[in-house]
Amino acid sequence: MNDEDELREKLRKIEALFAGAKTDGEREAAGAAAERIRLRLADIGSREAAVEMRLSIHDPWSRKLFLALARRYGIEPYRYPRMKRQTLVVNAPRSFVEDVLWPEFSALNAALSNYLMSATERVIVDVIHKNTTEADERAALRLVD
């Protein structure tokens, strides 16, 4: 199994966890996880009014992930004119966003970020330079009058 396949499997497991999978069989059937989450959203929506929530996601890769995840569950993100690209608005029950959508996004985003960092590091080491550590911190220079 290559790195990308491992990432896909990890993302499926995270989604199954947030879908409320209880048994090993349910966790393995992560493909049905999105449907379970949509049903959960419908249940919450029948008890709680949708509210407009503004979110700010600065990283473009993370924003793409959030947009796809929200749309997967039938929530269409939008923005108003003159809003910055990192600002997204969703209209959904607050408890669904806070208890399901945002925590799932955070877990998926962490897994995806780790994968992207690892892939970037491999490419840099293979093509550019072996040392990818952060820059050293040095004392500030004193300017002489």
N, C-alpha and C positions, 0 to 999 in steps of 0.2 A: 504494500500500500504506500503510495507516495504522499508527500506533504499535503497536496491539495485534497486528496481523498480523505486524509485524516481530518483536515479542516471541515470538509463537508459533513463527515460523520459527527464531529464534535458539535457543529451547528444544529444538526438534527436532534442530537441528544439534549441540547439546551432547550430547543423548542418543545420537545416532549416533556421536559421538566415543567415548563411554564404552562403546558396544556393540562397539567394535573394528572399525568400518567402515573398510575399506582403500581402496576405489575410490570415484570420484565417484558412480557409480550406487548403491553401498551407502549412501553418505552422503545421497543424495537420497531413498532409501527408508527414511527415519527411522522410518516407521510400524512397520517390522519390528525396530527397535532393541530394544524392550522384550522381544520374544521371544528375541533373541540374548542379552540380559542374563540372562533367566530360565534359559536353557540354560547360561550360564556359571556361574550360581549352583548349578545342579544338578551340574555338573562339579566345582566346588569342594567342594560338600557331600558328594560321593561320596569325596573324599580327606581331608576335614577335618571334624571334629565341630563342631556348632553350639555356640556359647557364649552365655550371657546377657550382653548389654552394655547398660549404662545410659548414656543420652545426655541432655544438658540443652540445650534450645533455648528461649530466653526469649521471642523475638519470636513472637507468635501467627501471623503470616503465614508465617514460616519453618517453624514447627512444622506448619502445615497442609500445606505443600509436602513436608516430610519424610515425614509420615504417608502422603500420597498416593503418593509415590515408593516407599516401602517396600512398601505394599500392592500396587502395580503389579507388583512382582517376587515377590509371594507371601509376603512377610514381614509378619506381623500384629503391629504394635507394641501394647504394653500398659503398664499401670502397676499397682503394688500399692496396696492401701488406704493412705491417708494420705500418699502421694507427692504432691509438688507437681505442678501441671499441666504445668510445663515439663520435668519428668522423663519420659522415655520409655524403655522397655525393649524390646530386640529380641533374638530368639533366632536367630542366624545364624552362619555361619562367620566368624571374626574377619577373615580376609584379604579376604573379600568386602566386609564393611562398611568396612574401612580402605582397600582398594584400588579399590573400585568405587562402593559406595553413598554413602559420605560425600564423596568427591571430586566425584561427579556432583551430589549435593545442593548442595555448596558452589558449584559453577559455576552451577547453575540458580538458586540463591538469590541469587547476585550479580546475575545478569541480571534476575531478578524485582524485587529491591530497587532497582536502577537505574531500572527502568520505573516502580515505585511512587513513587520520589522525584521523577522527572521529571513524572509526572501530578499529584502533589500540588503541586509548584511551579507548574505551569501554572494549576491551579485557584486557588491563592492569589493569584497575580499578576493573574489575570483578575477575581477577585471581591473580594479583601480589600485587598491593597496590593502595589505593585510591588517594594518592597524586601524580599527574603526572606533577606538575609544574616544571619549569626549576630550576636549581641549583642556590642558592643564590650567590651573588658576595661578596667577602670578600677582605679586604685590604691585600696586599702582606705581607708576613712575612719578618721581618728584620733579616738578618743574622748578628751575632755578631762575630767580629774578635777575 
